[in-house]
Amino acid sequence: MGDELELPEPSELRDLYRRLQPPPLADDLAGADPETARVVHWMQGAWRGLTPPRALVPVPERSPSVRLVPRARIAAAAAAVLLTAAALWRALSGSHLGSAPDHLAQVPAREPARGVEVIDVRPDQVELRSGPVRLLLLDPPPESPDEPPRG
């Protein structure tokens, strides 16, 4: 504990700082014209005469009405979800199924759909027809007449 350094009072530090001599200027003020030297001395004196302002840390204001506790936020979100779910349930529920609609849409009668017609089946091809389209499915011929068709 004997290694601790005791700091002097702030007024002592200020006095020590004011007694410091600044380093010589890089552009050698002694060789400058008298008007420039006078302005530079005036600026140095004005700068040294300034006292640094006290540092103030801004304190953010907290409004208790704006910030909700986490439980209140969760409760508000849960209530909103429940209200939305109840409204959706009522809109989609079968309460309107009991009454018959006034008018039913009439679906036009369609012609019976014609499917694919098989025209010809051989061991190496199949011919199909659907309306005006004919389709030939070819398969290489069997190597021997006794071999059953693939497929």
N, C-alpha and C positions, 0 to 999 in steps of 0.2 A: 504494500500500500504506500510505501515511501516514494515510489516512482511517479506518482501522480503529479501533474503540473497544475499549479494554481493560476487561474486566469485573472488578470487585473479587471477592475471595474470598467464599464463601457466608456466612461468619460476619460479614463486613463488611456484606453486604446485610441480614442479620437485624438487626444493630444499627441500620442506617439506617431500616429499617422500623419498629422499635420507637420510634424518636425522632419519628416522624411524629405530628402532632396530628390527631385525627379532626375532621371538620367538625362544627359545632354541630348538635344534634338539631333536627328540624323542630318538635317540640312544646315547645321551650324548657324544658329540665330545671331551670333556675334557678327557675322559677315553680312547680315541683312540690313536694309535701309531702316532709318529710325522709325518711320511710320509703321512698318511691318512688325518691328520689335515691340513697339508700344501696344499694338493690337494683340500680339501673341501674349505679352505679359498680362494684359487686361483679361484675356480669355482664361489664362492659367489661374489668375486670382479668383475669377468668377467661378471657375470649376471647383477650386479648393474650398471656396466659401459655401458650397452646397452641402446640406446635410441630407444623408440618405433617408428617404421616407420609411416609416415603419411598415413592415410587411403585414398585410391584412389578408387573411384567408376567408373568402366568401363562404357563408354558411347557407346551404340550400334550405329553402323553406319547405316544410312538409305540411300538407293539408290533410288532416285525418279523414275528411269526407271524401277526398278523391281516391285515396288508396284503400282498397278493401283488403281485409285479411284473407289469406289463401282459402280458408274454409268458406267464406262468403262467396268468393269467386267460383269455387267448385259447386256450391249450392245453386248459384245463379245459372251456371251452365247446365246443371242437371235439370233445373226447372224448365229452361228453354228447350232442352231435348225432349222432356216429357210432354210439354205442350205441343211441340211439333209432331211428335209421334201420335198423340191423341187426335190431332186434327187430321193427320194422314190416315189413321185407322178409321175414323168416321167417314172420310171421303171414300175410302176403298171398301168399306164394310158392305154387307149384303142387305142393308136396310132398304134399298130401292129395288131389290129383286122381287118383292112381294107384289108390286103393281105391274100389270101388263103394259107394254108399250102401246101407244095409240096406233102407230103405223109401222109395219115391218117392210124393210126394203125387199124388193123383188129381184131375185137373181135371174138373169136371162138364161134361158135354156141353151145348153151347149150341144153341139153335134156330138154324137158318140165318137170318142177318140179312136182313131184307127191305129193299131199298134204295128209292130214290125211283122211283116209277112215272110214266112220262109218259102222261098221259091224252089230251091233245089239243094240237095245235100249229096255230095259225092265224097269219096275218101280223100281227095286232094283239094276240094273247094266247097264253100257254102255260099249260096246266093240268097240275099235278103232284099226286101223291098219295103220302103216306108213312103207312101204317097208316090211322088214322081221320082224318088231317089232309089237307085239300085246299088247294092254293095256286094262286091265279090270278095270273100275271104279265101285267100289261096294258101295252100300248105304244100310243101314238096311232096311229090307222089311217093307212096311206099316203095321200098326197095324190092319187096316180094309181095305177090298178091295175097299171101296168107297173113301178112302182118296187119294187125288191127290199126285203124286210124288213131293218130295222136290227138290228144285233146281232152 
